[in-house]
Amino acid sequence: MLFKGLKNLGPYVVLVSCFLTTALFLMSKNSILAIADKPFLALSQYFSLIAATLLSWAYVLSTRARFLEKLFGSLDRIYRVHHVIGITAFILVLYHPTLLVLNAWGGDTSPLQYFFVGKTLENNFGVVAFYLLIALLALTLYNKIPYHLWKI
């Protein structure tokens, strides 16, 4: 059994993946001046990367795979970690466009482009994904859909 001695290490694996994401983010910058020059942009990028990492973990944890149960200790603990990282990721996703607005404030681009569909395709994908994530979260929180309808 591969994960027999690794019981309860799951949350640490999630944290290590966030630390690795942080290291890769910092290595992607030419210098610390790139971060200091546009701190709101750098923070927005960093938050979106950590949010993507955490959302990926939330999706993996929602599979209820047996090896995850052994890694996290129990199915109940998987649900709790899924819940915490889901909330954290959502908060970071909310900060992403807010920090982009602060970065664009007083510049050449309109700060409203980060909340409404506009001219650029990448911006439109981000705006649509942002609102779809909010809709999915609202659906899961306020509409109690039976599990057998979600189950594949």
C-alpha positions in Angstrom: 0.0 0.0 0.0 1.5 3.2 -1.2 -0.1 5.6 1.2 -0.3 3.4 4.3 2.3 5.4 6.3 1.2 8.8 4.9 -2.1 9.1 6.9 -3.1 12.8 7.5 -0.5 14.2 5.2 -3.0 15.4 2.7 -3.3 19.1 3.9 0.5 19.3 3.9 0.6 18.1 0.3 -1.8 20.9 -0.6 0.4 23.4 1.2 3.5 22.2 -0.5 1.8 22.6 -3.9 1.0 26.2 -2.9 4.6 26.8 -1.9 5.8 25.3 -5.2 3.4 27.6 -7.1 4.8 30.6 -5.1 8.4 29.6 -6.0 7.5 29.2 -9.6 5.8 32.6 -9.6 8.8 34.3 -8.1 11.2 32.6 -10.5 9.0 33.8 -13.4 9.9 37.4 -12.6 13.0 39.0 -14.0 13.7 40.8 -10.8 12.1 41.9 -7.6 11.7 45.3 -9.3 9.1 43.8 -11.6 7.0 43.1 -8.5 7.7 46.4 -6.8 7.0 48.4 -10.0 3.4 47.1 -10.3 2.5 45.5 -6.9 -1.2 45.3 -7.6 -0.6 43.5 -10.8 1.9 41.1 -9.2 -0.4 40.4 -6.3 -3.3 39.8 -8.7 -1.2 37.3 -10.6 -0.1 35.6 -7.5 -3.6 35.3 -6.0 -4.9 33.9 -9.3 -2.2 31.3 -9.4 -2.8 30.2 -5.8 -6.6 30.2 -6.5 -6.1 28.0 -9.5 -3.9 25.6 -7.5 -6.5 25.4 -4.7 -9.4 25.0 -7.1 -7.5 22.2 -8.8 -7.2 20.5 -5.4 -10.9 21.1 -4.7 -11.8 19.3 -7.9 -9.4 16.4 -7.2 -10.8 16.1 -3.6 -14.4 16.0 -4.9 -13.6 12.8 -6.8 -13.6 10.9 -3.5 -10.8 8.6 -4.7 -9.7 5.9 -2.3 -6.1 6.9 -2.3 -7.1 10.4 -1.2 -9.0 8.9 1.8 -5.8 7.2 2.9 -3.7 10.3 2.3 -6.1 12.6 4.2 -7.1 10.2 6.9 -10.9 9.9 6.3 -13.6 11.0 3.9 -14.9 13.5 6.5 -11.5 15.1 6.6 -11.4 15.3 2.8 -14.7 17.1 2.9 -13.4 19.6 5.5 -10.2 20.3 3.6 -12.3 20.6 0.4 -14.5 23.2 2.1 -11.7 25.3 3.5 -9.6 25.4 0.3 -12.8 26.1 -1.7 -13.6 29.1 0.4 -10.0 30.3 0.3 -9.8 29.9 -3.5 -13.0 31.8 -4.0 -11.8 34.7 -1.9 -8.6 34.8 -3.9 -10.6 34.7 -7.1 -12.5 37.7 -5.9 -9.3 39.6 -5.2 -8.0 39.0 -8.7 -10.1 41.4 -10.6 -10.2 43.9 -7.7 -6.4 44.1 -7.7 -6.5 44.4 -11.5 -8.8 47.4 -11.2 -6.5 49.0 -8.7 -3.6 48.4 -11.1 -5.5 50.0 -14.0 -6.7 53.0 -11.9 -5.4 56.2 -13.5 -3.9 54.3 -16.5 -4.8 54.0 -20.1 -7.2 51.1 -19.7 -10.7 51.3 -18.1 -11.0 49.6 -14.7 -14.5 48.4 -15.7 -13.1 46.0 -18.3 -12.3 43.5 -15.5 -16.0 43.2 -14.6 -17.7 43.4 -18.0 -17.2 41.7 -21.3 -15.1 43.9 -23.6 -12.8 43.9 -26.6 -10.2 41.3 -25.8 -10.8 37.6 -25.8 -8.6 36.8 -22.8 -10.5 39.4 -20.7 -13.8 38.0 -21.9 -12.9 34.5 -20.9 -11.8 35.8 -17.5 -15.0 37.7 -16.9 -17.3 34.8 -18.0 -15.3 32.3 -15.9 -15.6 34.7 -12.9 -19.4 35.0 -13.2 -19.8 31.2 -13.9 -17.8 30.4 -10.7 -20.0 32.8 -8.7 -23.1 31.1 -10.2 -21.8 27.6 -9.5 -21.0 28.6 -5.9 -24.5 30.1 -5.5 -26.1 27.0 -7.0 -24.2 24.7 -4.6 -24.9 26.8 -1.5 -28.6 27.8 -2.0 -30.0 24.9 -4.0 -29.7 21.5 -2.3 -29.4 19.2 -5.3 -29.5 15.5 -4.3 -26.1 13.8 -4.6 -27.4 11.2 -7.1 -28.0 14.0 -9.6 -24.3 15.2 -9.3 -22.8 11.8 -9.3 -21.4 10.6 -12.6 
